[in-house]
Amino acid sequence: MSAIGSGGALGAAEATPPPSGPFGQTERIRRSWSARSRQERLGLRLLLPVFGVVFVIATIPFILAVVRALTSDNGAFIGVDNFSRALGNPQLLESLKQTAIYGSVVLPSEILAGLGIALLVHRTVHSPVLRAIIYVAAMIPIVIPQVAMGVVFRLLYIPDYGLINALLGQTGHDQILWLSNSVLSIFAVASVDIWQWTPFVYLVMFAGLQTVPPESVEAAQLEGAGSWAQFRHIELHYLRPLLLLVIFFRLADVLRVFDHVYVLTGGGPGRTTEFLSLYLYRIAFRFFDLGQASALAVIVMAFMIALYTVISRFLPAETR
């Protein structure tokens, strides 16, 4: 009887839910940690230093930027004065306008070209070896430093001895000042971005196409669905979360593009290619107005956080 009683007491104790409030939350965390396997706990412990380094690298500069944006050159607290000066500068609007034009050129071009190449390879290339070769070839532009890309494309576009103008001269055409024309300079700078990051879009979209169930595609084909209907009603459903993420990442890159633009044009001619990142550079390191530059950097960071918050609402839970 005592054994039965003790067993019942143990069963009742196990069935007792943890207390509510902060102590209950701590108990639930402890039980959740104990329920993990030994390998999972070891993996989390090994990742903690990495997470700590990433947290410090990402957080400390942001905190310093916020502090610098709220203080003057002598360290006195001035509130939102730097933010007011940053937003009230008329040159900011011109920089945002040029950045928007640049983004309207590179984002649709990269997404449409990358998606088109992914669909083409997915539907026409069935050899694993050939797919692997295309994968490696697509990785090459991504890993090349943007400064090097800027130097290479400058040799293509520069007057007199640039490769493109040399070919035009051989065909009897006049030289084109690609980097000195206020219209052509944006497209010349954008071509570097398109060449380098279209393969990134291709890799992401191609990976997404591999998740499409083959039976769904086969059923659509048996019903007479064409390529466009197959893409619109089946494949696009699986690619939509990836498209949103690609748009976010590429938009973030557009806002911080600097290296190849600085090498090609330095922001010129005039301020035609002075995008937001180059404008920040000029404010911070040419005019040495670190307060205004820090305030603008904080505003851009807050905008990107808000944008990701909005985009994440349209993503599946496993993609966030």
Buried (B, 14 or more C-beta within 10 A) or exposed (E): EEEEEEEEEEEEEEEEEEEEEEEEEEEEEEEEEEEEEEEEEEEEEEEEEEEEEEEEEEEEEEEEBBEBBBBEEEEEEBEEBBBEBBBEBEEBEBBBEBBEBBBEBBBEBBBEBBBBBBBEBBBEEEEEEEBEEBBEEBEEBEEEEBEEBBEBBBEBBBEEEBEBBEEBEEEEEEEBBBBBBEEBBBBBBBBBBBBBBBBBBBBBBBEBBEEBEEEBBEEBEEEEBEEEEBBEEBBBEBBBBBBBBBBBBBBBBBBEBBBBBBBBBEBBBEBBBBBBBBBBBBBBEEEEBBBBBBBBBBBBBEEBEEBBEEBBEEBEEEEE
